[in-house]
Amino acid sequence: MRWNLRLAAANRGIWKAGELQQTLAKHGLVISAGKMSGLWSGNPASVKLDDLDVICAVLSCGVEEILIAEPDKVNQPAADTDPKATGTSGLVVTPKRRDGRSLPPL
């Protein structure tokens, strides 16, 4: 997904992060300067769905204008891989302690 808040805001005449921050605060969404910077720069760590609702309401836009899907960036499975064979390989993994002591008997 690509975050497109800055362009969506610019299309509505909002050119500065501070302007959007003030408008969001008027609608009940108070955002810290650090989080606003992340939203504005295009690399938010996370966005709550409730916050996204307020952002869309303030900008009068849909979610699809702010979050743009990029399906071509998704890794595709290799063509020669058998989907049934992606489970266990039959090997038994025995955990070992790092302190050198042996594990209790089974």
N, CA, C and O atoms as CSV, one atom per row, in Angstrom:
chain,resi,resn,atom,element,x,y,z
A,1,MET,N,N,0.839,-1.176,0.000
A,1,MET,CA,C,0.000,0.000,0.000
A,1,MET,C,C,0.888,1.245,0.000
A,1,MET,O,O,1.947,1.282,0.626
A,2,ARG,N,N,0.427,2.238,-0.708
A,2,ARG,CA,C,1.148,3.516,-0.737
A,2,ARG,C,C,0.291,4.562,-0.038
A,2,ARG,O,O,-0.903,4.686,-0.310
A,3,TRP,N,N,0.908,5.306,0.856
A,3,TRP,CA,C,0.239,6.360,1.615
A,3,TRP,C,C,0.270,7.635,0.804
A,3,TRP,O,O,1.340,8.083,0.393
A,4,ASN,N,N,-0.891,8.226,0.567
A,4,ASN,CA,C,-1.016,9.345,-0.358
A,4,ASN,C,C,-1.676,10.564,0.289
A,4,ASN,O,O,-2.351,11.331,-0.398
A,5,LEU,N,N,-1.494,10.754,1.589
A,5,LEU,CA,C,-2.167,11.835,2.305
A,5,LEU,C,C,-1.774,13.212,1.785
A,5,LEU,O,O,-2.624,14.088,1.622
A,6,ARG,N,N,-0.512,13.392,1.531
A,6,ARG,CA,C,-0.022,14.724,1.141
A,6,ARG,C,C,-0.661,15.196,-0.161
A,6,ARG,O,O,-1.060,16.356,-0.271
A,7,LEU,N,N,-0.760,14.309,-1.144
A,7,LEU,CA,C,-1.373,14.675,-2.425
A,7,LEU,C,C,-2.876,14.896,-2.261
A,7,LEU,O,O,-3.436,15.822,-2.847
A,8,ALA,N,N,-3.527,14.049,-1.466
A,8,ALA,CA,C,-4.961,14.222,-1.226
A,8,ALA,C,C,-5.238,15.568,-0.564
A,8,ALA,O,O,-6.204,16.247,-0.913
A,9,ALA,N,N,-4.393,15.952,0.390
A,9,ALA,CA,C,-4.553,17.252,1.056
A,9,ALA,C,C,-4.274,18.393,0.084
A,9,ALA,O,O,-4.997,19.390,0.076
A,10,ALA,N,N,-3.238,18.258,-0.732
A,10,ALA,CA,C,-2.892,19.311,-1.692
A,10,ALA,C,C,-4.016,19.530,-2.703
A,10,ALA,O,O,-4.263,20.659,-3.128
A,11,ASN,N,N,-4.693,18.455,-3.083
A,11,ASN,CA,C,-5.820,18.574,-4.016
A,11,ASN,C,C,-6.970,19.376,-3.418
A,11,ASN,O,O,-7.863,19.817,-4.141
A,12,ARG,N,N,-6.950,19.566,-2.097
A,12,ARG,CA,C,-7.988,20.334,-1.420
A,12,ARG,C,C,-7.465,21.654,-0.864
A,12,ARG,O,O,-8.122,22.294,-0.043
A,13,GLY,N,N,-6.281,22.054,-1.315
A,13,GLY,CA,C,-5.730,23.354,-0.930
A,13,GLY,C,C,-5.015,23.377,0.406
A,13,GLY,O,O,-4.739,24.455,0.932
A,14,ILE,N,N,-4.708,22.219,0.969
A,14,ILE,CA,C,-3.966,22.159,2.228
A,14,ILE,C,C,-2.526,21.818,1.886
A,14,ILE,O,O,-2.231,20.708,1.445
A,15,TRP,N,N,-1.628,22.779,2.091
A,15,TRP,CA,C,-0.246,22.622,1.638
A,15,TRP,C,C,0.748,22.366,2.765
A,15,TRP,O,O,1.893,21.993,2.511
A,16,LYS,N,N,0.316,22.563,4.002
A,16,LYS,CA,C,1.232,22.386,5.130
A,16,LYS,C,C,0.651,21.389,6.124
A,16,LYS,O,O,-0.561,21.319,6.327
A,17,ALA,N,N,1.549,20.619,6.741
A,17,ALA,CA,C,1.126,19.630,7.723
A,17,ALA,C,C,0.425,20.300,8.896
A,17,ALA,O,O,-0.534,19.755,9.441
A,18,GLY,N,N,0.896,21.479,9.285
A,18,GLY,CA,C,0.288,22.205,10.401
A,18,GLY,C,C,-1.156,22.586,10.135
A,18,GLY,O,O,-1.990,22.553,11.040
A,19,GLU,N,N,-1.453,22.951,8.884
A,19,GLU,CA,C,-2.824,23.292,8.517
A,19,GLU,C,C,-3.746,22.087,8.702
A,19,GLU,O,O,-4.829,22.197,9.276
A,20,LEU,N,N,-3.293,20.939,8.206
A,20,LEU,CA,C,-4.093,19.730,8.331
A,20,LEU,C,C,-4.221,19.324,9.792
A,20,LEU,O,O,-5.282,18.872,10.222
A,21,GLN,N,N,-3.150,19.483,10.551
A,21,GLN,CA,C,-3.155,19.122,11.969
A,21,GLN,C,C,-4.194,19.950,12.720
A,21,GLN,O,O,-4.920,19.419,13.560
A,22,GLN,N,N,-4.270,21.239,12.425
A,22,GLN,CA,C,-5.251,22.119,13.078
A,22,GLN,C,C,-6.676,21.743,12.680
A,22,GLN,O,O,-7.578,21.731,13.517
A,23,THR,N,N,-6.871,21.440,11.410
A,23,THR,CA,C,-8.199,21.063,10.931
A,23,THR,C,C,-8.647,19.747,11.554
A,23,THR,O,O,-9.811,19.596,11.926
A,24,LEU,N,N,-7.728,18.801,11.668
A,24,LEU,CA,C,-8.058,17.524,12.297
A,24,LEU,C,C,-8.408,17.728,13.770
A,24,LEU,O,O,-9.323,17.085,14.285
A,25,ALA,N,N,-7.686,18.617,14.448
A,25,ALA,CA,C,-7.947,18.896,15.857
A,25,ALA,C,C,-9.345,19.491,16.041
A,25,ALA,O,O,-10.015,19.192,17.029
A,26,LYS,N,N,-9.789,20.323,15.107
A,26,LYS,CA,C,-11.137,20.899,15.175
A,26,LYS,C,C,-12.207,19.818,15.081
A,26,LYS,O,O,-13.322,19.984,15.575
A,27,HIS,N,N,-11.849,18.706,14.437
A,27,HIS,CA,C,-12.789,17.587,14.291
A,27,HIS,C,C,-12.564,16.499,15.346
A,27,HIS,O,O,-13.102,15.398,15.230
A,28,GLY,N,N,-11.769,16.809,16.373
A,28,GLY,CA,C,-11.596,15.891,17.486
A,28,GLY,C,C,-10.410,14.953,17.403
A,28,GLY,O,O,-10.241,14.109,18.283
A,29,LEU,N,N,-9.587,15.067,16.383
A,29,LEU,CA,C,-8.421,14.196,16.239
A,29,LEU,C,C,-7.162,15.015,16.520
A,29,LEU,O,O,-6.661,15.721,15.645
A,30,VAL,N,N,-6.661,14.912,17.741
A,30,VAL,CA,C,-5.454,15.633,18.129
A,30,VAL,C,C,-4.263,14.715,17.873
A,30,VAL,O,O,-4.171,13.626,18.438
A,31,ILE,N,N,-3.356,15.168,17.016
A,31,ILE,CA,C,-2.193,14.374,16.619
A,31,ILE,C,C,-0.931,15.103,17.051
A,31,ILE,O,O,-0.811,16.315,16.868
A,32,SER,N,N,0.010,14.360,17.625
A,32,SER,CA,C,1.284,14.960,18.033
A,32,SER,C,C,2.081,15.376,16.793
A,32,SER,O,O,1.818,14.912,15.683
A,33,ALA,N,N,3.042,16.248,17.003
A,33,ALA,CA,C,3.868,16.719,15.888
A,33,ALA,C,C,4.639,15.566,15.256
A,33,ALA,O,O,4.801,15.521,14.036
A,34,GLY,N,N,5.113,14.641,16.072
A,34,GLY,CA,C,5.864,13.500,15.543
A,34,GLY,C,C,5.017,12.596,14.680
A,34,GLY,O,O,5.445,12.185,13.601
A,35,LYS,N,N,3.812,12.281,15.145
A,35,LYS,CA,C,2.923,11.429,14.353
A,35,LYS,C,C,2.478,12.156,13.093
A,35,LYS,O,O,2.372,11.547,12.029
A,36,MET,N,N,2.216,13.454,13.207
A,36,MET,CA,C,1.811,14.230,12.029
A,36,MET,C,C,2.920,14.248,11.002
A,36,MET,O,O,2.654,14.193,9.801
A,37,SER,N,N,4.151,14.325,11.452
A,37,SER,CA,C,5.292,14.289,10.541
A,37,SER,C,C,5.336,12.972,9.782
A,37,SER,O,O,5.596,12.947,8.580
A,38,GLY,N,N,5.079,11.874,10.493
A,38,GLY,CA,C,5.059,10.568,9.837
A,38,GLY,C,C,3.931,10.447,8.842
A,38,GLY,O,O,4.114,9.894,7.758
A,39,LEU,N,N,2.762,10.959,9.195
A,39,LEU,CA,C,1.629,10.918,8.264
A,39,LEU,C,C,1.890,11.779,7.037
A,39,LEU,O,O,1.560,11.390,5.916
A,40,TRP,N,N,2.478,12.940,7.250
A,40,TRP,CA,C,2.700,13.883,6.161
A,40,TRP,C,C,3.836,13.442,5.246
A,40,TRP,O,O,3.776,13.641,4.033
A,41,SER,N,N,4.873,12.842,5.832
A,41,SER,CA,C,6.043,12.456,5.036
A,41,SER,C,C,5.775,11.255,4.143
A,41,SER,O,O,6.512,11.013,3.186
A,42,GLY,N,N,4.733,10.506,4.447
A,42,GLY,CA,C,4.401,9.374,3.600
A,42,GLY,C,C,4.866,8.043,4.140
A,42,GLY,O,O,4.788,7.033,3.439
A,43,ASN,N,N,5.348,8.015,5.370
A,43,ASN,CA,C,5.802,6.772,5.975
A,43,ASN,C,C,5.209,6.570,7.361
A,43,ASN,O,O,5.964,6.468,8.328
A,44,PRO,N,N,3.887,6.509,7.496
A,44,PRO,CA,C,3.351,6.312,8.842
A,44,PRO,C,C,3.619,4.893,9.328
A,44,PRO,O,O,3.487,3.931,8.572
A,45,ALA,N,N,3.995,4.775,10.590
A,45,ALA,CA,C,4.248,3.456,11.168
A,45,ALA,C,C,2.937,2.694,11.302
A,45,ALA,O,O,2.885,1.489,11.058
A,46,SER,N,N,1.883,3.399,11.689
A,46,SER,CA,C,0.556,2.793,11.796
A,46,SER,C,C,-0.485,3.898,11.755
A,46,SER,O,O,-0.198,5.058,12.049
A,47,VAL,N,N,-1.687,3.516,11.387
A,47,VAL,CA,C,-2.802,4.460,11.360
A,47,VAL,C,C,-4.025,3.725,11.896
A,47,VAL,O,O,-4.388,2.664,11.389
A,48,LYS,N,N,-4.649,4.283,12.905
A,48,LYS,CA,C,-5.866,3.687,13.444
A,48,LYS,C,C,-7.008,3.922,12.465
A,48,LYS,O,O,-7.070,4.959,11.804
A,49,LEU,N,N,-7.903,2.958,12.380
A,49,LEU,CA,C,-9.030,3.086,11.465
A,49,LEU,C,C,-9.927,4.255,11.839
A,49,LEU,O,O,-10.477,4.919,10.960
A,50,ASP,N,N,-10.082,4.517,13.143
A,50,ASP,CA,C,-10.883,5.669,13.575
A,50,ASP,C,C,-10.239,6.979,13.114
A,50,ASP,O,O,-10.935,7.906,12.701
A,51,ASP,N,N,-8.907,7.048,13.186
A,51,ASP,CA,C,-8.189,8.237,12.719
A,51,ASP,C,C,-8.355,8.397,11.212
A,51,ASP,O,O,-8.515,9.509,10.709
A,52,LEU,N,N,-8.315,7.284,10.505
A,52,LEU,CA,C,-8.478,7.323,9.055
A,52,LEU,C,C,-9.869,7.829,8.681
A,52,LEU,O,O,-10.028,8.542,7.690
A,53,ASP,N,N,-10.872,7.460,9.472
A,53,ASP,CA,C,-12.232,7.974,9.249
A,53,ASP,C,C,-12.271,9.491,9.356
A,53,ASP,O,O,-12.883,10.162,8.525
A,54,VAL,N,N,-11.615,10.031,10.382
A,54,VAL,CA,C,-11.610,11.488,10.584
A,54,VAL,C,C,-10.846,12.168,9.445
A,54,VAL,O,O,-11.289,13.191,8.924
A,55,ILE,N,N,-9.709,11.604,9.063
A,55,ILE,CA,C,-8.916,12.187,7.974
A,55,ILE,C,C,-9.744,12.231,6.691
A,55,ILE,O,O,-9.749,13.240,5.985
A,56,CYS,N,N,-10.443,11.138,6.393
A,56,CYS,CA,C,-11.270,11.101,5.181
A,56,CYS,C,C,-12.429,12.092,5.265
A,56,CYS,O,O,-12.793,12.709,4.263
A,57,ALA,N,N,-13.007,12.244,6.449
A,57,ALA,CA,C,-14.109,13.196,6.615
A,57,ALA,C,C,-13.620,14.626,6.431
A,57,ALA,O,O,-14.286,15.433,5.783
A,58,VAL,N,N,-12.452,14.944,7.001
A,58,VAL,CA,C,-11.898,16.299,6.886
A,58,VAL,C,C,-11.555,16.617,5.431
A,58,VAL,O,O,-11.801,17.729,4.963
A,59,LEU,N,N,-10.989,15.647,4.721
A,59,LEU,CA,C,-10.592,15.881,3.334
A,59,LEU,C,C,-11.717,15.604,2.341
A,59,LEU,O,O,-11.555,15.821,1.140
A,60,SER,N,N,-12.848,15.128,2.836
A,60,SER,CA,C,-13.981,14.768,1.969
A,60,SER,C,C,-13.536,13.842,0.843
A,60,SER,O,O,-13.770,14.106,-0.336
A,61,CYS,N,N,-12.895,12.759,1.240
A,61,CYS,CA,C,-12.421,11.799,0.248
A,61,CYS,C,C,-12.647,10.387,0.756
A,61,CYS,O,O,-12.992,10.178,1.919
A,62,GLY,N,N,-12.450,9.436,-0.116
A,62,GLY,CA,C,-12.553,8.041,0.272
A,62,GLY,C,C,-11.195,7.497,0.662
A,62,GLY,O,O,-10.163,8.109,0.386
A,63,VAL,N,N,-11.206,6.354,1.299
A,63,VAL,CA,C,-9.957,5.715,1.728
A,63,VAL,C,C,-9.071,5.396,0.525
A,63,VAL,O,O,-7.845,5.449,0.621
A,64,GLU,N,N,-9.688,5.069,-0.594
A,64,GLU,CA,C,-8.919,4.689,-1.788
A,64,GLU,C,C,-8.067,5.829,-2.337
A,64,GLU,O,O,-7.151,5.588,-3.123
A,65,GLU,N,N,-8.353,7.062,-1.935
A,65,GLU,CA,C,-7.530,8.187,-2.368
A,65,GLU,C,C,-6.303,8.367,-1.469
A,65,GLU,O,O,-5.282,8.905,-1.898
A,66,ILE,N,N,-6.414,7.913,-0.225
A,66,ILE,CA,C,-5.308,8.045,0.724
A,66,ILE,C,C,-4.429,6.793,0.729
A,66,ILE,O,O,-3.203,6.886,0.804
A,67,LEU,N,N,-5.058,5.634,0.648
A,67,LEU,CA,C,-4.328,4.365,0.600
A,67,LEU,C,C,-4.469,3.786,-0.801
A,67,LEU,O,O,-5.562,3.402,-1.216
A,68,ILE,N,N,-3.370,3.726,-1.514
A,68,ILE,CA,C,-3.398,3.228,-2.892
A,68,ILE,C,C,-2.762,1.847,-2.923
A,68,ILE,O,O,-1.610,1.666,-2.530
A,69,ALA,N,N,-3.527,0.888,-3.393
A,69,ALA,CA,C,-3.037,-0.493,-3.463
A,69,ALA,C,C,-1.950,-0.620,-4.528
A,69,ALA,O,O,-2.026,-0.002,-5.590
A,70,GLU,N,N,-0.941,-1.430,-4.223
A,70,GLU,CA,C,0.145,-1.703,-5.166
A,70,GLU,C,C,0.357,-3.212,-5.251
A,70,GLU,O,O,1.351,-3.727,-4.741
A,71,PRO,N,N,-0.575,-3.929,-5.896
A,71,PRO,CA,C,-0.485,-5.386,-5.936
A,71,PRO,C,C,0.742,-5.913,-6.678
A,71,PRO,O,O,1.148,-7.055,-6.461
A,72,ASP,N,N,1.331,-5.104,-7.541
A,72,ASP,CA,C,2.514,-5.555,-8.274
A,72,ASP,C,C,3.743,-5.677,-7.379
A,72,ASP,O,O,4.740,-6.271,-7.788
A,73,LYS,N,N,3.692,-5.123,-6.159
A,73,LYS,CA,C,4.824,-5.218,-5.243
A,73,LYS,C,C,4.772,-6.466,-4.367
A,73,LYS,O,O,5.700,-6.720,-3.598
A,74,VAL,N,N,3.697,-7.248,-4.473
A,74,VAL,CA,C,3.549,-8.459,-3.668
A,74,VAL,C,C,4.363,-9.571,-4.310
A,74,VAL,O,O,4.280,-9.793,-5.518
A,75,ASN,N,N,5.152,-10.270,-3.497
A,75,ASN,CA,C,5.948,-11.383,-4.000
A,75,ASN,C,C,5.040,-12.515,-4.435
A,75,ASN,O,O,4.136,-12.920,-3.704
A,76,GLN,N,N,5.287,-13.015,-5.622
A,76,GLN,CA,C,4.527,-14.133,-6.144
A,76,GLN,C,C,5.285,-15.417,-5.858
A,76,GLN,O,O,6.516,-15.417,-5.889
A,77,PRO,N,N,4.581,-16.519,-5.576
A,77,PRO,CA,C,5.280,-17.784,-5.334
A,77,PRO,C,C,5.956,-18.273,-6.616
A,77,PRO,O,O,5.498,-18.000,-7.726
A,78,ALA,N,N,7.053,-19.000,-6.431
A,78,ALA,CA,C,7.771,-19.546,-7.586
A,78,ALA,C,C,6.869,-20.550,-8.298
A,78,ALA,O,O,6.106,-21.267,-7.650
A,79,ALA,N,N,6.951,-20.604,-9.612
A,79,ALA,CA,C,6.077,-21.450,-10.414
A,79,ALA,C,C,6.329,-22.935,-10.184
A,79,ALA,O,O,5.401,-23.737,-10.290
A,80,ASP,N,N,7.577,-23.323,-9.869
A,80,ASP,CA,C,7.895,-24.737,-9.729
A,80,ASP,C,C,7.700,-25.247,-8.302
A,80,ASP,O,O,8.013,-26.407,-8.035
A,81,THR,N,N,7.201,-24.437,-7.386
A,81,THR,CA,C,6.998,-24.857,-6.007
A,81,THR,C,C,5.644,-25.531,-5.871
A,81,THR,O,O,4.625,-24.992,-6.304
A,82,ASP,N,N,5.636,-26.704,-5.270
A,82,ASP,CA,C,4.401,-27.431,-5.018
A,82,ASP,C,C,3.789,-26.881,-3.738
A,82,ASP,O,O,4.426,-26.966,-2.688
A,83,PRO,N,N,2.573,-26.317,-3.775
A,83,PRO,CA,C,1.998,-25.717,-2.567
A,83,PRO,C,C,1.787,-26.729,-1.440
A,83,PRO,O,O,1.752,-26.340,-0.273
A,84,LYS,N,N,1.645,-28.012,-1.760
A,84,LYS,CA,C,1.453,-29.032,-0.732
A,84,LYS,C,C,2.755,-29.341,-0.001
A,84,LYS,O,O,2.738,-29.837,1.125
A,85,ALA,N,N,3.875,-29.051,-0.640
A,85,ALA,CA,C,5.173,-29.402,-0.071
A,85,ALA,C,C,5.745,-28.317,0.838
A,85,ALA,O,O,6.880,-28.438,1.301
A,86,THR,N,N,4.994,-27.283,1.093
A,86,THR,CA,C,5.517,-26.188,1.909
A,86,THR,C,C,5.370,-26.432,3.400
A,86,THR,O,O,5.613,-25.519,4.189
A,87,GLY,N,N,4.982,-27.624,3.813
A,87,GLY,CA,C,4.848,-27.957,5.233
A,87,GLY,C,C,6.177,-28.415,5.803
A,87,GLY,O,O,7.228,-27.886,5.441
A,88,THR,N,N,6.134,-29.395,6.692
A,88,THR,CA,C,7.363,-29.896,7.296
A,88,THR,C,C,8.065,-30.835,6.336
A,88,THR,O,O,7.433,-31.458,5.483
A,89,SER,N,N,9.344,-30.929,6.478
A,89,SER,CA,C,10.139,-31.781,5.589
A,89,SER,C,C,10.405,-33.150,6.189
A,89,SER,O,O,11.171,-33.922,5.612
A,90,GLY,N,N,9.804,-33.480,7.319
A,90,GLY,CA,C,10.009,-34.765,7.945
A,90,GLY,C,C,11.154,-34.767,8.940
A,90,GLY,O,O,11.353,-35.765,9.632
A,91,LEU,N,N,11.906,-33.694,9.036
A,91,LEU,CA,C,13.007,-33.609,9.986
A,91,LEU,C,C,12.471,-33.291,11.369
A,91,LEU,O,O,11.531,-32.509,11.514
A,92,VAL,N,N,13.066,-33.894,12.378
A,92,VAL,CA,C,12.678,-33.624,13.752
A,92,VAL,C,C,13.700,-32.664,14.348
A,92,VAL,O,O,14.902,-32.927,14.319
A,93,VAL,N,N,13.220,-31.566,14.879
A,93,VAL,CA,C,14.102,-30.567,15.475
A,93,VAL,C,C,14.114,-30.797,16.981
A,93,VAL,O,O,13.068,-30.801,17.630
A,94,THR,N,N,15.301,-30.985,17.519
A,94,THR,CA,C,15.461,-31.187,18.953
A,94,THR,C,C,16.056,-29.921,19.551
A,94,THR,O,O,17.164,-29.527,19.185
A,95,PRO,N,N,15.337,-29.279,20.465
A,95,PRO,CA,C,15.876,-28.053,21.063
A,95,PRO,C,C,17.067,-28.369,21.958
A,95,PRO,O,O,17.111,-29.409,22.614
A,96,LYS,N,N,18.013,-27.470,21.973
A,96,LYS,CA,C,19.193,-27.620,22.822
A,96,LYS,C,C,19.331,-26.375,23.672
A,96,LYS,O,O,19.093,-25.255,23.220
A,97,ARG,N,N,19.719,-26.597,24.903
A,97,ARG,CA,C,19.910,-25.471,25.801
A,97,ARG,C,C,21.197,-24.741,25.454
A,97,ARG,O,O,22.153,-25.354,24.980
A,98,ARG,N,N,21.225,-23.486,25.680
A,98,ARG,CA,C,22.410,-22.682,25.368
A,98,ARG,C,C,23.434,-22.695,26.498
A,98,ARG,O,O,24.590,-22.325,26.297
A,99,ASP,N,N,23.011,-23.115,27.672
A,99,ASP,CA,C,23.941,-23.098,28.791
A,99,ASP,C,C,24.714,-24.405,28.945
A,99,ASP,O,O,25.454,-24.560,29.917
A,100,GLY,N,N,24.564,-25.350,28.013
A,100,GLY,CA,C,25.321,-26.577,28.024
A,100,GLY,C,C,24.688,-27.703,28.800
A,100,GLY,O,O,25.152,-28.839,28.695
A,101,ARG,N,N,23.656,-27.449,29.572
A,101,ARG,CA,C,23.011,-28.499,30.346
A,101,ARG,C,C,22.081,-29.300,29.431
A,101,ARG,O,O,21.591,-28.783,28.427
A,102,SER,N,N,21.849,-30.533,29.777
A,102,SER,CA,C,20.958,-31.369,28.973
A,102,SER,C,C,19.497,-31.117,29.370
A,102,SER,O,O,19.206,-30.616,30.457
A,103,LEU,N,N,18.620,-31.468,28.486
A,103,LEU,CA,C,17.190,-31.333,28.754
A,103,LEU,C,C,16.724,-32.506,29.589
A,103,LEU,O,O,17.355,-33.562,29.554
A,104,PRO,N,N,15.643,-32.360,30.340
A,104,PRO,CA,C,15.126,-33.474,31.133
A,104,PRO,C,C,14.623,-34.578,30.213
A,104,PRO,O,O,14.262,-34.305,29.068
A,105,PRO,N,N,14.592,-35.814,30.686
A,105,PRO,CA,C,14.107,-36.919,29.838
A,105,PRO,C,C,12.628,-36.769,29.541
A,105,PRO,O,O,11.886,-36.150,30.304
A,106,LEU,N,N,12.211,-37.341,28.425
A,106,LEU,CA,C,10.812,-37.247,28.012
A,106,LEU,C,C,9.950,-38.206,28.731
A,106,LEU,O,O,8.743,-38.249,28.493
